[in-house]
Amino acid sequence: MNKDNLIKKWLNDELSPAEKEQFEQGEDFQFYKAIVDGAKQFKASNHSDPMSFTDFKSAYDSQKTEAKTQSWHKPLLRIASILVIALGLYFSFFYNNLTHIETLASQKTTIELPDHSQVILNAGSQIEYRKKNWESNRSINLNGEAYFKVAKGKTFDVITPQGTVTVVGTAFNVNQRLDFFEVRCFEGIVQVTSGEHTKTLVAGDTFRVLNDDLLLDEMTDEEPQWINNKTTFKAIPFKAVIAEMERQYDIKIIVENVNTERLFTGGFMHNHIENALLSITEPMGLHYKINTSNAVVIHGDKK
């Protein structure tokens, strides 16, 4: 096996015992190890891009070329060079093996995590997590909405721009959209932190932050209705209802003479656009018109 393939397998911890022995006897092994050990001293970053083997090899080749023109007998110079490469690895290799999953408008998907926990991702949503080192970094970054069914005895954090949810073996729903953040607990116990608010939820509890105002509520549902193609709302600004319909039907909605801050309670199905439009306009005394296949106008009475 050539050196490049050995390095790739070593970086991914895929060497067989015989290959590992061969690799560790190589003349450059201590140099590789020094770089790796240096990078491990840094704390992981959540916001950088994955590093390819090509990037690693380029950094190594660059360092070897520089070695021909520098005085490597100077200890401080060698230490500085190792730290530079270690920083590069820190930002681009060790902590960036992210798995990124994103749904488009009108699309849902189900993901199984390494511990067999399950995530159902709603339309227009995305998650990121580190699959390779999941056991040591059990956290998920979420933008949008997802329903989590966590394996018994397992714990991890769901991190959103508006709050963090910490769970142990439970089922819960997280919805994070702009100035709206909601967590509903269907089973077990969930701890939620958003800004200055920290609450522990049990089955049937709802935690909602809307425009920085906290509301605690109760529910009787056994699972979120959107996974069965129905979206429901309780005292939610109409603009959030419109945004959700746009995600579920992949359409553009234009409003005319409509107070989009007015609160809406109700819901709509995901399988028939005209019935869905009736469901959200009639209770509000509004009207709609479908202009094209993906453009809708919702309007009130003109004054």
Phi and psi restraints in degrees (value plus and minus 20) as a CYANA .aco file:
   2 ASN   PHI     -96.1   -56.1
   2 ASN   PSI     148.3   188.3
   3 LYS   PHI     -82.9   -42.9
   3 LYS   PSI     -59.9   -19.9
   4 ASP   PHI     -79.9   -39.9
   4 ASP   PSI     -64.4   -24.4
   5 ASN   PHI     -85.9   -45.9
   5 ASN   PSI     -56.5   -16.5
   6 LEU   PHI     -83.1   -43.1
   6 LEU   PSI     -62.9   -22.9
   7 ILE   PHI     -82.4   -42.4
   7 ILE   PSI     -65.0   -25.0
   8 LYS   PHI     -76.9   -36.9
   8 LYS   PSI     -68.6   -28.6
   9 LYS   PHI     -87.7   -47.7
   9 LYS   PSI     -54.8   -14.8
  10 TRP   PHI     -86.0   -46.0
  10 TRP   PSI     -64.0   -24.0
  11 LEU   PHI     -80.6   -40.6
  11 LEU   PSI     -53.9   -13.9
  12 ASN   PHI    -113.5   -73.5
  12 ASN   PSI     -14.5    25.5
  13 ASP   PHI      37.0    77.0
  13 ASP   PSI      25.1    65.1
  14 GLU   PHI    -136.7   -96.7
  14 GLU   PSI     -10.2    29.8
  15 LEU   PHI     -93.8   -53.8
  15 LEU   PSI     120.2   160.2
  16 SER   PHI     -94.1   -54.1
  16 SER   PSI     144.3   184.3
  17 PRO   PHI     -73.8   -33.8
  17 PRO   PSI     -61.8   -21.8
  18 ALA   PHI     -86.8   -46.8
  18 ALA   PSI     -62.8   -22.8
  19 GLU   PHI     -85.5   -45.5
  19 GLU   PSI     -59.9   -19.9
  20 LYS   PHI     -81.6   -41.6
  20 LYS   PSI     -62.2   -22.2
  21 GLU   PHI     -82.1   -42.1
  21 GLU   PSI     -64.1   -24.1
  22 GLN   PHI     -81.6   -41.6
  22 GLN   PSI     -63.9   -23.9
  23 PHE   PHI     -84.9   -44.9
  23 PHE   PSI     -63.8   -23.8
  24 GLU   PHI     -89.4   -49.4
  24 GLU   PSI     -36.7     3.3
  25 GLN   PHI    -108.3   -68.3
  25 GLN   PSI     -24.8    15.2
  26 GLY   PHI     -89.0   -49.0
  26 GLY   PSI     135.1   175.1
  27 GLU   PHI     -87.8   -47.8
  27 GLU   PSI     -43.5    -3.5
  28 ASP   PHI    -119.5   -79.5
  28 ASP   PSI     -17.4    22.6
  29 PHE   PHI     -79.6   -39.6
  29 PHE   PSI     -63.5   -23.5
  30 GLN   PHI     -84.3   -44.3
  30 GLN   PSI     -52.1   -12.1
  31 PHE   PHI     -87.8   -47.8
  31 PHE   PSI     -66.6   -26.6
  32 TYR   PHI     -77.3   -37.3
  32 TYR   PSI     -66.5   -26.5
  33 LYS   PHI     -83.5   -43.5
  33 LYS   PSI     -57.6   -17.6
  34 ALA   PHI     -83.2   -43.2
  34 ALA   PSI     -60.2   -20.2
  35 ILE   PHI     -83.2   -43.2
  35 ILE   PSI     -67.8   -27.8
  36 VAL   PHI     -82.7   -42.7
  36 VAL   PSI     -66.6   -26.6
  37 ASP   PHI     -83.0   -43.0
  37 ASP   PSI     -55.4   -15.4
  38 GLY   PHI     -86.7   -46.7
  38 GLY   PSI     -61.2   -21.2
  39 ALA   PHI     -85.4   -45.4
  39 ALA   PSI     -50.6   -10.6
  40 LYS   PHI     -88.5   -48.5
  40 LYS   PSI     -32.3     7.7
  41 GLN   PHI     -99.6   -59.6
  41 GLN   PSI     -30.4     9.6
  42 PHE   PHI    -117.5   -77.5
  42 PHE   PSI     133.3   173.3
  43 LYS   PHI    -100.6   -60.6
  43 LYS   PSI     125.9   165.9
  44 ALA   PHI     -85.2   -45.2
  44 ALA   PSI     124.5   164.5
  45 SER   PHI    -123.0   -83.0
  45 SER   PSI     127.6   167.6
  46 ASN   PHI    -118.9   -78.9
  46 ASN   PSI     -18.6    21.4
  47 HIS   PHI    -154.5  -114.5
  47 HIS   PSI      36.8    76.8
  48 SER   PHI    -161.5  -121.5
  48 SER   PSI     151.2   191.2
  49 ASP   PHI    -117.2   -77.2
  49 ASP   PSI     132.7   172.7
  50 PRO   PHI     -81.8   -41.8
  50 PRO   PSI     127.9   167.9
  51 MET   PHI    -120.6   -80.6
  51 MET   PSI     115.4   155.4
  52 SER   PHI    -112.5   -72.5
  52 SER   PSI     147.2   187.2
  53 PHE   PHI     -80.9   -40.9
  53 PHE   PSI     -54.0   -14.0
  54 THR   PHI     -79.4   -39.4
  54 THR   PSI     -60.7   -20.7
  55 ASP   PHI     -83.6   -43.6
  55 ASP   PSI     -63.3   -23.3
  56 PHE   PHI     -81.5   -41.5
  56 PHE   PSI     -66.8   -26.8
  57 LYS   PHI     -85.2   -45.2
  57 LYS   PSI     -57.3   -17.3
  58 SER   PHI     -82.9   -42.9
  58 SER   PSI     -62.9   -22.9
  59 ALA   PHI     -82.9   -42.9
  59 ALA   PSI     -61.9   -21.9
  60 TYR   PHI     -85.4   -45.4
  60 TYR   PSI     -67.2   -27.2
  61 ASP   PHI     -81.2   -41.2
  61 ASP   PSI     -60.1   -20.1
  62 SER   PHI     -82.1   -42.1
  62 SER   PSI     -61.4   -21.4
  63 GLN   PHI     -86.3   -46.3
  63 GLN   PSI     -59.3   -19.3
  64 LYS   PHI     -87.0   -47.0
  64 LYS   PSI     -57.9   -17.9
  65 THR   PHI     -84.3   -44.3
  65 THR   PSI     -63.1   -23.1
  66 GLU   PHI     -82.8   -42.8
  66 GLU   PSI     -51.7   -11.7
  67 ALA   PHI     -82.9   -42.9
  67 ALA   PSI     -47.9    -7.9
  68 LYS   PHI     -92.1   -52.1
  68 LYS   PSI     -42.8    -2.8
  69 THR   PHI    -130.0   -90.0
  69 THR   PSI     -25.2    14.8
  70 GLN   PHI    -125.7   -85.7
  70 GLN   PSI     140.9   180.9
  71 SER   PHI    -109.7   -69.7
  71 SER   PSI      72.6   112.6
  72 TRP   PHI     -93.5   -53.5
  72 TRP   PSI     -25.2    14.8
  73 HIS   PHI     -95.2   -55.2
  73 HIS   PSI     -29.3    10.7
  74 LYS   PHI    -104.4   -64.4
  74 LYS   PSI      88.9   128.9
  75 PRO   PHI     -77.0   -37.0
  75 PRO   PSI     -61.7   -21.7
  76 LEU   PHI     -84.3   -44.3
  76 LEU   PSI     -56.0   -16.0
  77 LEU   PHI     -85.6   -45.6
  77 LEU   PSI     -62.5   -22.5
  78 ARG   PHI     -85.7   -45.7
  78 ARG   PSI     -61.6   -21.6
  79 ILE   PHI     -82.5   -42.5
  79 ILE   PSI     -63.3   -23.3
  80 ALA   PHI     -82.1   -42.1
  80 ALA   PSI     -60.8   -20.8
  81 SER   PHI     -84.6   -44.6
  81 SER   PSI     -61.4   -21.4
  82 ILE   PHI     -83.1   -43.1
  82 ILE   PSI     -60.9   -20.9
  83 LEU   PHI     -85.7   -45.7
  83 LEU   PSI     -56.9   -16.9
  84 VAL   PHI     -81.1   -41.1
  84 VAL   PSI     -66.9   -26.9
  85 ILE   PHI     -87.3   -47.3
  85 ILE   PSI     -57.5   -17.5
  86 ALA   PHI     -80.7   -40.7
  86 ALA   PSI     -61.3   -21.3
  87 LEU   PHI     -83.0   -43.0
  87 LEU   PSI     -60.0   -20.0
  88 GLY   PHI     -81.7   -41.7
  88 GLY   PSI     -63.2   -23.2
  89 LEU   PHI     -84.9   -44.9
  89 LEU   PSI     -59.0   -19.0
  90 TYR   PHI     -75.5   -35.5
  90 TYR   PSI     -66.7   -26.7
  91 PHE   PHI    -100.8   -60.8
  91 PHE   PSI     -37.1     2.9
  92 SER   PHI    -147.7  -107.7
  92 SER   PSI     -26.7    13.3
  93 PHE   PHI    -147.3  -107.3
  93 PHE   PSI     -84.0   -44.0
  94 PHE   PHI     -81.7   -41.7
  94 PHE   PSI     -56.4   -16.4
  95 TYR   PHI    -136.4   -96.4
  95 TYR   PSI       4.8    44.8
  96 ASN   PHI    -150.6  -110.6
  96 ASN   PSI      -0.8    39.2
  97 ASN   PHI    -102.1   -62.1
  97 ASN   PSI      40.5    80.5
  98 LEU   PHI    -100.4   -60.4
  98 LEU   PSI     117.5   157.5
  99 THR   PHI    -117.0   -77.0
  99 THR   PSI     101.4   141.4
 100 HIS   PHI    -136.1   -96.1
 100 HIS   PSI     106.2   146.2
 101 ILE   PHI    -148.9  -108.9
 101 ILE   PSI     110.2   150.2
 102 GLU   PHI    -156.5  -116.5
 102 GLU   PSI     119.0   159.0
 103 THR   PHI    -125.7   -85.7
 103 THR   PSI     128.0   168.0
 104 LEU   PHI    -111.3   -71.3
 104 LEU   PSI     157.3   197.3
 105 ALA   PHI     -79.1   -39.1
 105 ALA   PSI     120.7   160.7
 106 SER   PHI      46.0    86.0
 106 SER   PSI      -4.0    36.0
 107 GLN   PHI    -140.2  -100.2
 107 GLN   PSI     120.7   160.7
 108 LYS   PHI    -148.9  -108.9
 108 LYS   PSI     136.2   176.2
 109 THR   PHI    -171.5  -131.5
 109 THR   PSI     136.1   176.1
 110 THR   PHI    -135.9   -95.9
 110 THR   PSI     112.9   152.9
 111 ILE   PHI    -141.7  -101.7
 111 ILE   PSI     117.0   157.0
 112 GLU   PHI    -124.1   -84.1
 112 GLU   PSI     104.7   144.7
 113 LEU   PHI     -99.5   -59.5
 113 LEU   PSI     146.4   186.4
 114 PRO   PHI     -77.1   -37.1
 114 PRO   PSI     -46.7    -6.7
 115 ASP   PHI    -113.1   -73.1
 115 ASP   PSI      -8.9    31.1
 116 HIS   PHI      55.1    95.1
 116 HIS   PSI     -11.0    29.0
 117 SER   PHI     -85.4   -45.4
 117 SER   PSI     136.7   176.7
 118 GLN   PHI    -142.0  -102.0
 118 GLN   PSI     119.8   159.8
 119 VAL   PHI    -145.4  -105.4
 119 VAL   PSI     105.7   145.7
 120 ILE   PHI    -126.4   -86.4
 120 ILE   PSI      97.9   137.9
 121 LEU   PHI    -119.9   -79.9
 121 LEU   PSI     105.7   145.7
 122 ASN   PHI     -97.3   -57.3
 122 ASN   PSI     151.7   191.7
 123 ALA   PHI     -80.7   -40.7
 123 ALA   PSI     125.6   165.6
 124 GLY   PHI      40.6    80.6
 124 GLY   PSI      21.6    61.6
 125 SER   PHI    -152.8  -112.8
 125 SER   PSI     145.0   185.0
 126 GLN   PHI    -172.9  -132.9
 126 GLN   PSI     127.7   167.7
 127 ILE   PHI    -150.9  -110.9
 127 ILE   PSI     135.8   175.8
 128 GLU   PHI    -157.0  -117.0
 128 GLU   PSI     119.2   159.2
 129 TYR   PHI    -176.4  -136.4
 129 TYR   PSI     144.7   184.7
 130 ARG   PHI    -119.7   -79.7
 130 ARG   PSI      81.1   121.1
 131 LYS   PHI     -88.9   -48.9
 131 LYS   PSI     -60.3   -20.3
 132 LYS   PHI     -86.6   -46.6
 132 LYS   PSI     -60.4   -20.4
 133 ASN   PHI    -135.8   -95.8
 133 ASN   PSI      22.0    62.0
 134 TRP   PHI     -77.1   -37.1
 134 TRP   PSI     -60.9   -20.9
 135 GLU   PHI     -84.1   -44.1
 135 GLU   PSI     -47.2    -7.2
 136 SER   PHI    -121.1   -81.1
 136 SER   PSI     -26.9    13.1
 137 ASN   PHI    -164.0  -124.0
 137 ASN   PSI      53.7    93.7
 138 ARG   PHI    -108.5   -68.5
 138 ARG   PSI      56.2    96.2
 139 SER   PHI    -163.7  -123.7
 139 SER   PSI     131.5   171.5
 140 ILE   PHI    -149.7  -109.7
 140 ILE   PSI     112.9   152.9
 141 ASN   PHI    -113.0   -73.0
 141 ASN   PSI     107.8   147.8
 142 LEU   PHI    -144.3  -104.3
 142 LEU   PSI     113.7   153.7
 143 ASN   PHI    -145.9  -105.9
 143 ASN   PSI      96.9   136.9
 144 GLY   PHI      97.2   137.2
 144 GLY   PSI    -157.0  -117.0
 145 GLU   PHI    -154.5  -114.5
 145 GLU   PSI     119.6   159.6
 146 ALA   PHI    -173.3  -133.3
 146 ALA   PSI     128.9   168.9
 147 TYR   PHI    -129.4   -89.4
 147 TYR   PSI     105.9   145.9
 148 PHE   PHI    -130.9   -90.9
 148 PHE   PSI     112.4   152.4
 149 LYS   PHI    -138.6   -98.6
 149 LYS   PSI      80.3   120.3
 150 VAL   PHI    -108.8   -68.8
 150 VAL   PSI     113.8   153.8
 151 ALA   PHI     -78.5   -38.5
 151 ALA   PSI     122.8   162.8
 152 LYS   PHI     -77.5   -37.5
 152 LYS   PSI     117.1   157.1
 153 GLY   PHI      58.3    98.3
 153 GLY   PSI     -18.8    21.2
 154 LYS   PHI    -123.9   -83.9
 154 LYS   PSI     129.7   169.7
 155 THR   PHI    -155.1  -115.1
 155 THR   PSI     122.4   162.4
 156 PHE   PHI    -181.7  -141.7
 156 PHE   PSI     150.6   190.6
 157 ASP   PHI    -127.3   -87.3
 157 ASP   PSI     121.1   161.1
 158 VAL   PHI    -128.2   -88.2
 158 VAL   PSI      97.2   137.2
 159 ILE   PHI    -127.4   -87.4
 159 ILE   PSI     105.7   145.7
 160 THR   PHI    -145.4  -105.4
 160 THR   PSI     145.7   185.7
 161 PRO   PHI     -81.2   -41.2
 161 PRO   PSI     -41.3    -1.3
 162 GLN   PHI    -129.7   -89.7
 162 GLN   PSI     -24.6    15.4
 163 GLY   PHI     153.8   193.8
 163 GLY   PSI     146.3   186.3
 164 THR   PHI    -141.5  -101.5
 164 THR   PSI     118.1   158.1
 165 VAL   PHI    -135.7   -95.7
 165 VAL   PSI     105.1   145.1
 166 THR   PHI    -132.8   -92.8
 166 THR   PSI     109.0   149.0
 167 VAL   PHI    -155.9  -115.9
 167 VAL   PSI     139.3   179.3
 168 VAL   PHI    -158.5  -118.5
 168 VAL   PSI      93.6   133.6
 169 GLY   PHI      26.6    66.6
 169 GLY   PSI      47.8    87.8
 170 THR   PHI    -168.6  -128.6
 170 THR   PSI     157.2   197.2
 171 ALA   PHI    -146.4  -106.4
 171 ALA   PSI     107.6   147.6
 172 PHE   PHI    -176.1  -136.1
 172 PHE   PSI     141.8   181.8
 173 ASN   PHI    -141.0  -101.0
 173 ASN   PSI     115.4   155.4
 174 VAL   PHI    -141.3  -101.3
 174 VAL   PSI     109.2   149.2
 175 ASN   PHI    -147.8  -107.8
 175 ASN   PSI      96.5   136.5
 176 GLN   PHI    -149.0  -109.0
 176 GLN   PSI      89.8   129.8
 177 ARG   PHI    -158.6  -118.6
 177 ARG   PSI      92.9   132.9
 178 LEU   PHI      29.3    69.3
 178 LEU   PSI    -132.3   -92.3
 179 ASP   PHI    -115.0   -75.0
 179 ASP   PSI      -0.4    39.6
 180 PHE   PHI    -141.4  -101.4
 180 PHE   PSI     110.3   150.3
 181 PHE   PHI    -160.9  -120.9
 181 PHE   PSI     103.6   143.6
 182 GLU   PHI    -159.9  -119.9
 182 GLU   PSI     117.4   157.4
 183 VAL   PHI    -147.6  -107.6
 183 VAL   PSI     108.9   148.9
 184 ARG   PHI    -140.9  -100.9
 184 ARG   PSI     108.8   148.8
 185 CYS   PHI    -119.6   -79.6
 185 CYS   PSI     103.5   143.5
 186 PHE   PHI    -124.6   -84.6
 186 PHE   PSI     -39.0     1.0
 187 GLU   PHI    -181.3  -141.3
 187 GLU   PSI     122.7   162.7
 188 GLY   PHI      57.9    97.9
 188 GLY   PSI    -167.8  -127.8
 189 ILE   PHI    -150.7  -110.7
 189 ILE   PSI     118.5   158.5
 190 VAL   PHI    -150.8  -110.8
 190 VAL   PSI     113.9   153.9
 191 GLN   PHI    -127.0   -87.0
 191 GLN   PSI     109.5   149.5
 192 VAL   PHI    -141.2  -101.2
 192 VAL   PSI     114.2   154.2
 193 THR   PHI    -146.8  -106.8
 193 THR   PSI     103.9   143.9
 194 SER   PHI    -161.1  -121.1
 194 SER   PSI      91.8   131.8
 195 GLY   PHI      41.2    81.2
 195 GLY   PSI    -143.9  -103.9
 196 GLU   PHI    -108.5   -68.5
 196 GLU   PSI     -21.4    18.6
 197 HIS   PHI    -118.3   -78.3
 197 HIS   PSI     108.8   148.8
 198 THR   PHI    -153.3  -113.3
 198 THR   PSI     102.8   142.8
 199 LYS   PHI    -156.2  -116.2
 199 LYS   PSI     130.7   170.7
 200 THR   PHI    -126.2   -86.2
 200 THR   PSI     105.0   145.0
 201 LEU   PHI    -127.9   -87.9
 201 LEU   PSI     125.7   165.7
 202 VAL   PHI    -138.0   -98.0
 202 VAL   PSI     154.8   194.8
 203 ALA   PHI     -73.0   -33.0
 203 ALA   PSI     109.6   149.6
 204 GLY   PHI      78.2   118.2
 204 GLY   PSI     -29.3    10.7
 205 ASP   PHI    -109.7   -69.7
 205 ASP   PSI     127.8   167.8
 206 THR   PHI    -147.3  -107.3
 206 THR   PSI     114.0   154.0
 207 PHE   PHI    -136.9   -96.9
 207 PHE   PSI     103.4   143.4
 208 ARG   PHI    -156.9  -116.9
 208 ARG   PSI     112.3   152.3
 209 VAL   PHI    -139.5   -99.5
 209 VAL   PSI     100.4   140.4
 210 LEU   PHI    -150.0  -110.0
 210 LEU   PSI      98.7   138.7
 211 ASN   PHI      33.7    73.7
 211 ASN   PSI      22.6    62.6
 212 ASP   PHI      52.3    92.3
 212 ASP   PSI     -17.8    22.2
 213 ASP   PHI    -116.7   -76.7
 213 ASP   PSI     111.6   151.6
 214 LEU   PHI    -112.6   -72.6
 214 LEU   PSI     114.4   154.4
 215 LEU   PHI    -151.5  -111.5
 215 LEU   PSI     106.0   146.0
 216 LEU   PHI    -124.7   -84.7
 216 LEU   PSI     113.6   153.6
 217 ASP   PHI    -162.8  -122.8
 217 ASP   PSI     155.3   195.3
 218 GLU   PHI    -145.7  -105.7
 218 GLU   PSI     138.7   178.7
 219 MET   PHI    -163.9  -123.9
 219 MET   PSI     146.4   186.4
 220 THR   PHI    -138.5   -98.5
 220 THR   PSI     -22.7    17.3
 221 ASP   PHI     -84.9   -44.9
 221 ASP   PSI     127.7   167.7
 222 GLU   PHI    -113.3   -73.3
 222 GLU   PSI     -34.3     5.7
 223 GLU   PHI    -182.2  -142.2
 223 GLU   PSI     138.5   178.5
 224 PRO   PHI     -83.9   -43.9
 224 PRO   PSI     116.7   156.7
 225 GLN   PHI     -92.1   -52.1
 225 GLN   PSI     -40.4    -0.4
 226 TRP   PHI     -86.2   -46.2
 226 TRP   PSI     -44.2    -4.2
 227 ILE   PHI     -91.2   -51.2
 227 ILE   PSI     -34.4     5.6
 228 ASN   PHI    -127.4   -87.4
 228 ASN   PSI       5.1    45.1
 229 ASN   PHI      47.2    87.2
 229 ASN   PSI      17.0    57.0
 230 LYS   PHI    -161.5  -121.5
 230 LYS   PSI     107.8   147.8
 231 THR   PHI    -125.8   -85.8
 231 THR   PSI     111.7   151.7
 232 THR   PHI    -142.4  -102.4
 232 THR   PSI     136.2   176.2
 233 PHE   PHI    -157.7  -117.7
 233 PHE   PSI     130.0   170.0
 234 LYS   PHI    -154.7  -114.7
 234 LYS   PSI      86.9   126.9
 235 ALA   PHI      33.9    73.9
 235 ALA   PSI      34.5    74.5
 236 ILE   PHI    -133.6   -93.6
 236 ILE   PSI     118.4   158.4
 237 PRO   PHI     -73.7   -33.7
 237 PRO   PSI     120.6   160.6
 238 PHE   PHI     -79.8   -39.8
 238 PHE   PSI     -47.5    -7.5
 239 LYS   PHI     -83.9   -43.9
 239 LYS   PSI     -52.6   -12.6
 240 ALA   PHI     -91.4   -51.4
 240 ALA   PSI     -53.1   -13.1
 241 VAL   PHI     -84.9   -44.9
 241 VAL   PSI     -64.3   -24.3
 242 ILE   PHI     -81.9   -41.9
 242 ILE   PSI     -64.9   -24.9
 243 ALA   PHI     -81.7   -41.7
 243 ALA   PSI     -59.5   -19.5
 244 GLU   PHI     -88.3   -48.3
 244 GLU   PSI     -58.6   -18.6
 245 MET   PHI     -85.1   -45.1
 245 MET   PSI     -56.9   -16.9
 246 GLU   PHI     -81.7   -41.7
 246 GLU   PSI     -60.1   -20.1
 247 ARG   PHI     -88.4   -48.4
 247 ARG   PSI     -62.2   -22.2
 248 GLN   PHI     -94.2   -54.2
 248 GLN   PSI     -48.3    -8.3
 249 TYR   PHI    -132.3   -92.3
 249 TYR   PSI     -21.5    18.5
 250 ASP   PHI      35.2    75.2
 250 ASP   PSI      32.3    72.3
 251 ILE   PHI    -147.9  -107.9
 251 ILE   PSI     149.3   189.3
 252 LYS   PHI    -133.1   -93.1
 252 LYS   PSI     105.4   145.4
 253 ILE   PHI    -130.4   -90.4
 253 ILE   PSI     107.5   147.5
 254 ILE   PHI    -128.7   -88.7
 254 ILE   PSI     114.3   154.3
 255 VAL   PHI    -131.4   -91.4
 255 VAL   PSI     122.5   162.5
 256 GLU   PHI    -154.0  -114.0
 256 GLU   PSI     106.8   146.8
 257 ASN   PHI      36.0    76.0
 257 ASN   PSI      24.3    64.3
 258 VAL   PHI    -146.9  -106.9
 258 VAL   PSI     111.8   151.8
 259 ASN   PHI    -104.5   -64.5
 259 ASN   PSI      78.8   118.8
 260 THR   PHI     -96.5   -56.5
 260 THR   PSI     -27.4    12.6
 261 GLU   PHI    -106.8   -66.8
 261 GLU   PSI     -29.9    10.1
 262 ARG   PHI     -82.6   -42.6
 262 ARG   PSI     118.8   158.8
 263 LEU   PHI     -99.6   -59.6
 263 LEU   PSI     121.3   161.3
 264 PHE   PHI    -143.8  -103.8
 264 PHE   PSI     117.0   157.0
 265 THR   PHI    -146.9  -106.9
 265 THR   PSI     105.9   145.9
 266 GLY   PHI     135.7   175.7
 266 GLY   PSI    -170.8  -130.8
 267 GLY   PHI    -194.0  -154.0
 267 GLY   PSI    -199.9  -159.9
 268 PHE   PHI    -171.1  -131.1
 268 PHE   PSI     133.3   173.3
 269 MET   PHI    -106.0   -66.0
 269 MET   PSI     140.3   180.3
 270 HIS   PHI    -119.9   -79.9
 270 HIS   PSI     -15.3    24.7
 271 ASN   PHI    -133.6   -93.6
 271 ASN   PSI     -15.5    24.5
 272 HIS   PHI    -175.6  -135.6
 272 HIS   PSI      86.0   126.0
 273 ILE   PHI     -84.3   -44.3
 273 ILE   PSI     -60.2   -20.2
 274 GLU   PHI     -88.7   -48.7
 274 GLU   PSI     -60.1   -20.1
 275 ASN   PHI     -83.1   -43.1
 275 ASN   PSI     -58.5   -18.5
 276 ALA   PHI     -84.6   -44.6
 276 ALA   PSI     -63.0   -23.0
 277 LEU   PHI     -84.0   -44.0
 277 LEU   PSI     -60.0   -20.0
 278 LEU   PHI     -81.3   -41.3
 278 LEU   PSI     -58.4   -18.4
 279 SER   PHI     -84.1   -44.1
 279 SER   PSI     -51.1   -11.1
 280 ILE   PHI    -119.7   -79.7
 280 ILE   PSI     -38.9     1.1
 281 THR   PHI    -113.2   -73.2
 281 THR   PSI     -62.1   -22.1
 282 GLU   PHI     -79.5   -39.5
 282 GLU   PSI     -65.8   -25.8
 283 PRO   PHI     -82.5   -42.5
 283 PRO   PSI     -41.2    -1.2
 284 MET   PHI    -119.1   -79.1
 284 MET   PSI     -19.2    20.8
 285 GLY   PHI      48.3    88.3
 285 GLY   PSI      12.4    52.4
 286 LEU   PHI    -130.0   -90.0
 286 LEU   PSI     152.9   192.9
 287 HIS   PHI    -152.0  -112.0
 287 HIS   PSI     141.1   181.1
 288 TYR   PHI    -157.4  -117.4
 288 TYR   PSI     138.8   178.8
 289 LYS   PHI    -164.4  -124.4
 289 LYS   PSI     109.1   149.1
 290 ILE   PHI    -111.2   -71.2
 290 ILE   PSI      92.7   132.7
 291 ASN   PHI    -103.7   -63.7
 291 ASN   PSI     -66.1   -26.1
 292 THR   PHI    -156.0  -116.0
 292 THR   PSI    -193.0  -153.0
 293 SER   PHI     -85.0   -45.0
 293 SER   PSI     -42.2    -2.2
 294 ASN   PHI    -156.0  -116.0
 294 ASN   PSI       5.7    45.7
 295 ALA   PHI    -154.9  -114.9
 295 ALA   PSI     110.4   150.4
 296 VAL   PHI    -152.0  -112.0
 296 VAL   PSI     121.5   161.5
 297 VAL   PHI    -131.9   -91.9
 297 VAL   PSI     106.6   146.6
 298 ILE   PHI    -131.3   -91.3
 298 ILE   PSI     106.9   146.9
 299 HIS   PHI    -159.9  -119.9
 299 HIS   PSI     133.5   173.5
 300 GLY   PHI    -118.6   -78.6
 300 GLY   PSI    -196.7  -156.7
 301 ASP   PHI     -91.0   -51.0
 301 ASP   PSI     113.4   153.4
 302 LYS   PHI     -94.5   -54.5
 302 LYS   PSI     118.7   158.7
